[in-house]
Amino acid sequence: MNIKMKNQFVLFVLFIFFVVACNPEDLISEFGDSIITGKSRLGEVLNTAKSNFARDAKLAAIYGLNVNTKGQVDLLKPTDNAFIYAVQSDSAQANEFYIPTYKSYPVKSPINFNTMITFVKNTQAKDILGLVFGRLAEINISTSASYDDSPQVIEKMLTRGDVTAFRNANPRGKVDMFLIPSKSIDTTSITNTADWIVNFYGDTTSLVLWLHPGTANGAVDVISN
């Protein structure tokens, strides 16, 4: 065996060893990060919606299903968690729903407003979201609206004593979150912002918090106990 063939053989052996030794998910992660936040794939979602839904498509709401304690989801586990984006069209007076995918374009989501409502156990929170969702075919979140990304929202929520107590009492609990336009719920004026509603829930109970970023220090209201 000549030197060139020996070198090729050594490289081949090293390659096989590398593939066998590594976790497949580790190999996948080398080609791009599958972990996303609420805002990190928003541009792609809107571009896709403008191509196959309506040219005037704008963001109406974001639904974070089973986000982790860093306000993130993993696109490699689409049956466990997701960010679903509701987009709105003035010309169509309708909504369409999209979900990002790993290493590809966003696709239309089977989850819609009716499905989202079913995940909220608290009656008061469900009624509020129902009223908001009923208007999202006509309104959207302004492109210049100021609001935190999901990690900053969850970080703020986890510092609260009531959240700590609820999570201690419900160690297997989950977290959902909703971004909605504040102008859909402000009856006195139209403000250029958006609000996050965060739903901490267990098997039978929930703690639902409403973050108003347009207020001083981002006021939080408890809308369930």
C-alpha positions in Angstrom: 0.0 0.0 0.0 1.6 3.3 -1.1 1.6 6.4 1.1 -1.3 8.1 -0.7 -3.5 5.0 -0.2 -2.4 4.8 3.4 -3.4 8.4 4.0 -6.8 7.9 2.4 -7.4 4.7 4.5 -6.5 6.6 7.7 -8.9 9.5 6.8 -11.6 7.0 6.1 -11.1 5.2 9.4 -11.2 8.5 11.3 -14.4 9.5 9.5 -16.1 6.2 10.4 -15.0 6.6 14.0 -16.3 10.2 14.1 -19.7 9.2 12.8 -20.1 6.2 15.1 -19.0 8.1 18.2 -21.2 11.2 17.7 -24.8 11.6 18.6 -26.9 12.1 15.4 -28.5 15.2 16.9 -25.0 16.6 17.5 -24.2 16.1 13.8 -27.4 17.8 12.8 -26.7 20.8 15.0 -23.4 21.4 13.1 -25.4 22.5 10.1 -27.4 25.2 11.8 -29.1 26.0 15.1 -32.5 24.4 15.6 -33.3 26.5 18.7 -35.3 29.6 18.0 -37.0 32.5 19.9 -40.3 34.2 19.1 -38.8 36.8 16.9 -35.8 35.0 15.4 -37.7 33.6 12.4 -40.3 36.3 12.0 -38.8 37.8 8.8 -38.9 34.4 7.1 -42.5 33.8 8.1 -43.6 37.2 6.8 -41.7 36.7 3.5 -43.4 33.3 3.0 -46.8 34.7 3.9 -46.4 37.5 1.3 -45.5 34.9 -1.3 -48.3 32.4 -0.8 -51.0 34.1 1.2 -51.2 37.9 0.6 -48.8 40.5 -0.5 -49.9 42.8 2.4 -49.5 40.1 5.0 -48.5 41.4 8.5 -48.0 39.8 11.9 -51.2 39.5 13.9 -50.0 37.3 16.8 -47.4 34.7 17.9 -48.3 31.6 19.9 -45.5 29.8 21.7 -46.5 26.3 22.5 -44.6 24.6 25.4 -41.7 27.0 25.4 -38.7 26.2 27.6 -37.6 28.3 30.6 -35.5 30.4 28.2 -38.4 31.3 26.0 -37.2 29.0 23.2 -38.4 26.0 21.2 -36.5 23.3 19.3 -37.4 22.9 15.6 -36.0 19.3 15.8 -38.9 18.5 18.2 -42.0 19.8 16.3 -44.4 17.5 18.1 -43.2 18.8 21.5 -43.1 22.6 21.1 -43.6 25.3 18.5 -43.9 28.9 17.6 -47.0 29.5 15.5 -47.4 32.8 13.7 -50.8 34.3 12.8 -50.5 36.7 9.9 -53.2 39.1 8.8 -54.2 40.6 5.4 -56.3 43.8 5.1 -57.0 42.9 1.5 -58.3 39.4 2.3 -59.7 40.3 5.8 -58.4 37.0 6.9 -55.7 35.2 8.8 -53.3 32.5 7.9 -51.0 30.5 10.2 -47.3 29.5 9.8 -44.8 27.5 11.6 -41.0 27.6 11.0 -39.2 24.4 10.0 -35.6 23.3 10.4 -33.4 24.1 7.4 -36.3 25.0 5.3 -39.0 27.6 4.7 -42.0 28.1 7.1 -45.0 26.0 6.3 -48.7 26.6 7.0 -49.8 25.3 10.4 -52.8 23.2 11.3 -53.0 25.1 14.6 -55.3 28.1 14.4 -57.0 30.4 16.9 -59.6 27.8 17.8 -56.9 25.3 18.7 -54.9 27.9 20.7 -58.0 28.6 22.9 -58.3 25.0 23.8 -54.9 25.0 25.5 -55.9 27.8 27.9 -57.6 26.3 31.0 -58.4 29.5 32.9 -61.8 30.9 32.0 -61.0 34.5 32.4 -57.8 34.3 30.2 -59.7 32.2 27.6 -62.4 34.9 27.4 -59.9 37.7 26.9 -58.0 35.8 24.2 -61.2 34.8 22.5 -62.1 38.5 22.2 -58.7 39.4 20.9 -58.5 36.5 18.4 -62.0 37.5 17.1 -60.6 40.8 15.9 -57.2 39.7 14.4 -58.6 39.4 10.9 -58.8 43.2 10.9 -55.8 44.3 12.9 -52.1 43.5 13.2 -49.0 44.3 15.2 -47.3 47.4 13.7 -43.9 46.7 12.1 -42.5 49.5 14.3 -44.0 48.2 17.5 -41.7 47.9 20.4 -41.8 44.6 22.4 -39.4 42.1 24.0 -38.5 38.8 22.5 -39.7 35.6 24.2 -36.5 35.0 26.3 -36.6 38.4 27.9 -40.3 37.9 28.7 -39.8 34.5 30.4 -36.7 35.8 32.3 -38.8 38.6 33.8 -41.7 36.2 34.7 -39.4 33.7 36.4 -38.2 36.4 38.9 -41.8 36.7 40.3 -42.6 35.0 43.6 -46.0 33.8 42.4 -44.4 32.1 39.4 -41.8 30.4 41.6 -44.5 29.2 44.0 -46.7 27.9 41.1 -43.8 26.1 39.5 -42.8 24.5 42.8 -46.3 23.2 43.2 -46.5 22.0 39.6 -43.0 20.6 38.8 -44.3 19.0 35.6 -46.1 22.2 34.4 -45.6 23.8 31.0 -45.4 27.3 29.6 -47.4 28.7 26.7 -47.2 32.4 25.6 -49.1 34.7 23.3 -48.0 37.9 21.6 -51.0 40.1 20.7 -51.4 43.7 19.4 -52.2 46.0 22.3 -54.4 48.1 20.1 -56.8 45.2 19.9 -57.4 45.5 23.7 -56.9 49.2 24.4 -60.3 50.9 24.2 -58.9 54.5 24.9 -56.2 54.8 22.2 -54.2 53.0 19.6 -50.7 52.4 21.0 -47.7 51.2 19.0 -46.7 48.2 21.0 -47.7 44.6 21.6 -48.5 42.6 24.8 -47.3 39.2 25.9 -49.7 36.8 27.8 -47.8 34.0 29.5 -49.7 30.9 30.6 -48.0 28.7 33.3 -50.2 25.6 33.6 -50.3 22.2 35.3 -52.8 19.4 34.9 -55.7 21.2 36.6 -54.5 24.8 37.5 -52.9 27.7 35.7 -51.2 31.0 36.4 -51.8 33.5 33.6 -49.8 36.8 33.5 -50.2 39.7 31.2 -47.1 41.8 30.4 -47.7 45.4 29.2 -44.4 46.6 27.7 -45.8 50.0 26.9 -46.2 50.8 30.6 -43.5 52.0 33.1 -41.1 49.1 33.8 -43.4 46.7 31.9 -46.3 46.2 34.3 -47.6 42.7 34.8 -51.2 41.9 35.6 -52.4 38.5 37.0 -55.5 37.4 35.1 -55.9 34.1 36.9 -55.1 32.3 40.1 
